[in-house]
Amino acid sequence: EARKTRFTNQIFPQSGKHVEVSASEDKPMALMSLLEHYIRKAKLRTKVMPALIKNGDVEGQYNIYMSWVKNERHVAMRVKKKPTVDAGGANVQVEGEEEFDDIQNDTIIHQYPIAEVLPDADVLILPQTADSVEGAIDDGGSVTVLRRWSKAKIRKMIRDKEIDKEEGQLLLAEMSKAEKQQQTPDKKKAMLQAAGIQGDGGVKRAQVFETWTKLKIDGERRIVKIYYGGEKRLLSVKRNPYWCDKVPILSAPVDKVEGSFKGQSKIKVVETLQYAANDAVNEGMDSAAYALLPIVMTDPEKNPRVGSMVLNVAAIWET
C-alpha cells in the first residue's frame, strides 16, 4: 500500500499538472491540455495507476491494454421558444408573441482513450524469450489476451461487426446449452462468496482469446487481430484497425531478467515466509481451540448414552 501510494503520487502529483514539454519554440499548449483532459477522463491517477503498481509488485509484470471508448448520453433540458407557424414548408417565428418553455432532447457523445490493467495470468507472449511485444510478433510469435465475454458483450460484438455473425450465434447457443448442463466449480463465484459477495448476478461468461500476430495478406506480412472462441472456433480475423499499425498491448517487467520476457514478483522472496507464518497461526488457533475444550471422564457402563454427549474432539474420554 505504501509503495502504491508513493509511486502514484510521484507520477501524478497533487498539483494536477502531469504533462511537461521541453521545446526550443513555443509549447503545444492545445496538445498538452488535451493530454491533461484525457488523463482525468481515463482516471489514470485514481483507477489505473494504483492497480498497475500493485499488480507489478505482486506479479512482477506491468500489463496495459489501450483502447478507445465511445458512449452516448441522452439528456433533456428546458429551453425558451417562440411560437412558430408553417409558411410554405418552413417554420417562421411569430413576432410579438411571448416565449414559452419547451423540452429539448440532445444526444451527447463521449469519446476518450482508456487503459485497461490486465492480470499477468491473462497475457501470453510467444516466444517467451522475446524482449518486447513488437519483437515477439516480428519473430513470428504472437501476443494473446484472455477475454471473458457475457452474452450481451457477444451480441454487441456481432452488431459492431467485430466478430462473424454465424460463429457468434453458435457461441451463444453453446453458452445456453452449457448453462443447462452440470458445470465444473466456478472459482470466481466461490472466491466472491468467501469474501461475502453473492456472485455477480449469475452472468455466464465465455472465454475468448484475442491474439495479435502477423499473417500474409496479398503477399505481405501484416499485423492482424484474431478472436478465438475456444480451440476450434474462429470468430474473426481482421487486419490491425489502428492507423499507427501498433499492437495496443503495453507489457514490461518490473525487474528485467535476461532471456525471459516476464519478470519476477517482488514478493517472491518472502512468499515462503508468509506461508510458514500462516501455517504457524493456524496451528496456534487449533491448539487454542483444544485448550478451551474441558476434558470430561465418564464411565460408559454407568452412562450408556455417552455418545450423545460428544460435541467436539477430545471432549469426553471413556474411562
Residue pairs with C-beta under 8 A, 6 or more apart in sequence:
3 53
3 57
4 50
4 53
4 54
4 57
5 50
7 49
7 53
8 45
8 49
8 50
8 53
11 18
11 49
12 18
12 39
12 44
12 45
12 49
16 36
17 36
18 35
18 36
18 39
19 32
19 35
19 36
19 39
21 27
21 28
21 32
38 112
38 113
39 45
41 112
42 48
42 112
42 113
42 114
42 115
44 115
48 64
48 115
48 117
51 117
52 62
52 64
52 117
55 61
55 62
55 63
55 117
55 119
55 120
56 62
56 254
56 266
57 254
57 265
57 266
57 267
58 265
58 266
58 267
59 119
59 120
59 121
59 265
60 120
60 253
60 254
60 255
60 262
60 263
60 264
60 265
60 266
60 268
61 120
61 123
61 251
61 252
61 253
61 254
61 262
61 263
62 250
62 251
62 252
62 253
62 254
63 117
63 118
63 119
63 120
63 122
63 123
63 249
63 250
63 251
64 115
64 116
64 117
64 118
64 249
64 250
64 251
65 115
65 116
65 118
65 145
65 248
65 249
65 250
66 113
66 114
66 115
66 116
66 248
66 249
66 250
67 113
67 114
67 116
67 248
68 111
68 112
68 113
68 114
69 110
69 111
69 112
69 113
69 114
70 109
70 110
70 111
71 109
71 110
72 107
72 108
72 109
72 110
73 107
73 108
73 110
74 105
74 106
74 107
74 108
75 105
75 106
75 107
75 108
76 103
76 104
76 105
76 106
77 103
77 104
77 106
78 101
78 102
78 103
78 104
79 101
79 102
79 103
79 104
80 99
80 100
80 101
80 102
81 99
81 100
81 101
81 102
82 93
82 94
82 97
82 99
82 100
83 93
83 94
83 97
83 100
84 91
84 92
84 93
84 94
85 91
85 92
85 94
86 92
118 145
118 249
120 262
121 146
122 145
122 146
123 143
123 144
123 145
123 146
123 249
123 251
124 142
124 143
124 144
124 145
125 133
125 136
125 141
125 143
125 251
125 261
125 262
126 136
126 141
126 142
126 143
126 144
127 136
127 139
127 141
128 260
128 261
128 262
129 259
129 260
129 261
130 136
130 139
130 141
130 261
131 261
133 143
133 247
133 249
133 250
133 251
134 246
134 247
136 142
136 143
136 261
137 143
137 212
137 213
137 214
137 223
137 247
138 214
140 214
141 213
142 211
142 212
142 213
143 211
143 212
143 213
143 247
143 249
143 251
144 209
144 210
144 211
144 212
145 209
145 210
145 211
145 249
146 207
146 208
146 209
146 210
147 207
147 208
147 209
147 210
148 205
148 206
148 207
148 208
149 157
149 205
149 206
149 208
150 203
150 204
150 205
150 206
151 172
151 175
151 203
151 204
154 163
154 168
154 171
154 172
154 175
154 206
155 168
155 172
157 163
157 168
158 165
158 168
158 169
162 227
162 236
162 238
163 227
163 235
163 236
164 234
164 235
164 236
167 229
167 233
167 234
167 235
167 236
168 229
168 235
170 233
171 206
171 229
171 233
171 235
174 206
175 204
175 206
178 204
179 204
188 200
189 199
189 200
192 198
192 199
192 200
193 199
206 229
207 230
208 227
208 228
208 229
208 235
209 227
209 228
210 225
210 226
210 227
211 225
211 226
211 227
211 228
212 223
212 224
212 225
212 226
212 240
212 247
212 249
213 223
213 224
213 226
214 221
214 222
214 223
214 224
215 221
215 222
215 224
215 237
216 222
217 224
217 239
222 239
222 240
222 245
223 239
223 240
223 245
223 247
224 237
224 238
224 239
224 240
225 236
225 237
225 238
225 239
225 240
225 241
226 234
226 236
226 237
227 234
227 235
227 236
228 234
228 235
229 235
240 246
240 247
242 248
251 261
253 260
253 261
253 262
253 263
253 264
254 263
254 264
254 266
255 263
255 264
255 266
256 263
257 263
257 264
265 271
267 274
290 313
290 314
293 312
293 313
293 314
293 315
294 315
295 314
295 315
295 316
295 317
296 309
296 315
296 316
296 317
297 316
297 317
297 318
297 319
298 306
298 309
298 316
298 317
298 318
298 319
299 318
299 319
300 306
300 318
303 309
306 316
306 318
309 315
309 316
310 316
